[in-house]
């Protein structure tokens, strides 16, 4: 057994030591209607999709619904494993007013779920589940310190599927999932051909220099400096002949434009022009994606795109994208005191990791005959 599988097995072996309220009763019947309450944010929702996959495979006869915010809905809105999405508002449940929360409770109660998962352990989410009188509610004890393999958030979420009774073999092969709608694939293909003059004959790199801004918090320190993205983009274009596209939200257009402006090779700025589904479709075609600790990085990894995730103030030991069969590299440098990119991931670090990711499929441009 590989080291990865050993550590994964170790994580689920620890389920036996979970609090008694979380351990599965042998008499518990298989669930018929399951609700996942994980409203926000995009990265955390993506890290919950392995648990969704495990539940879907482990309880194929069960219906699975998901209570999700408008912000994160695009991540799972077309997932075929989900029967229905329940809208929880614009952002987090903490932002919901009394009437909005009451309406959600009544909606959940009317569906008569027999099992509910609250992966992030939100107090508000627990209030919704308990007030809706769902008979079985599974959540992580956020006060319990995670050690070893249990630190990884996606695996901690997956441990709830083990508690519910899903077989270990199913859990071990579960990973993040994202399926772009076919219409988004068509739109992206049209843009690449008609606007970008790309026919698949040259490798494609995506850079996302934004992030750090969501309904929970604003932490722009998560952004690897724009000039480092530009230098990495130059390396990819020079060494492999890659065409570079910079992506992001409309609010990130300015930082994306900075990267494009500092590059010595041509690059396109699509920040603010792509839906999440279209970004996923673009990732399916790309040879490399490079991004910060931001939701789109999890989407890129979930599509199978070779992904380089750069971390600053947050640790990939907890928040790394979770893909068993994908090519992912996470870069992070430990620090003490206040975080500063001066001691963080360097361009050389990123260049080496990017080269490793593309080595299997691309040769340096100078050696191509």
C-alpha positions, 0 to 999 in steps of 0.5 A: 500500500502506498504512503498516501493510502496508508495515511488515508487509512490512518485518518479513517481508523481514527473515526473509532475515537470520535465522540460517542455522538458521532459514532454510527449506531449499528442499528441505524438504517440506510438514509433515504433523504440526506441534506448537506448544509455547507453554504460557503465559501467556494473553496470549502464547498469544493472540499466537501464534494469528496464527501458528496461523492462518497455518500452518493456511492455509499447510499445509491438509493438515497436522495441528496440535497445541498443547502448552499449560498448564492456565492458558492452555488455555481460550484455544485449547482449542476452536480448530477449527484445532487437532487436539489439545492436549497438557497441559504442567501447571498453569503454565510448563514451568519449574515442571514436575518431572522426571517430568512433563517426561519424560512430556511428552517421551515423549508428544511423541515418540510423536506423530512430529511432523515440524515443531515451533514454539517461539515464545517460545524457552523453554529447557525447550520446546526441551529437550522438542522436541529430546529428542522427536527432532522433525526440524525445530524453529523458534524465535526467537533471543531474544538477537537484538535486534528493531528496527522492526516486528519488535518486535511479538511477534505479528509476530515469531511470524508470522515463523516461519511465513514461515521454514516456507514460508507465503506472505506473502499468508497471513501478512499477513492472519493475526490473533488468533482466539478462538471462544467455544463456542455453549454459552457464548454461550447462557449469556451471552445468558440472563444478559443478558436474565434477570439484567441486563435487557438486550435489546440496546437500550442500548450495553454497556461492559466494564471489566477493572481486574485483571491482572498475576498469572499463573504467570510473575510477579506485577506488580500495577503493570500495573493502571490505578488502580481510581478511574480505571476508575470515572471512565471508566465514569461518562463512558461511562454519562453520555455514551453511556448505556452499561450497564457490566459489570466483569469479572475472575477470582475473585481480582480480585473485590475490585478489581472491587468497588472500581470498582463502588463508586466509580461514580456510575452502576449497574454489575454485578460479574461478576468470578469468574463468567465462564469465558473462553469466556463472557467472549469471548461477552460481548465479541462483544456489547459496544460497548467493552472497556477493560482492562489488559495482561491476557489477557482484553484479547487475547481481547476484541480477538480477538473484534472488540470495540472494545478499549482496552488500557491499558499501564503498565510494559510497552510495547504496541510489543511486546505489543499485541494483534494484529488486522488488521481490528479496532478497537484503541487502545493507551495508554502513556506512556514513563517513566524509572526506577521506574514510577508511574501518577502519570505514566502514562495519565490519565483524559483520555487514556482518555476521548479514546481511548474516544470515538474507538473508539465514535464510529463506532457511538454518538452521545452520549446527549444528541443521540439523538432 
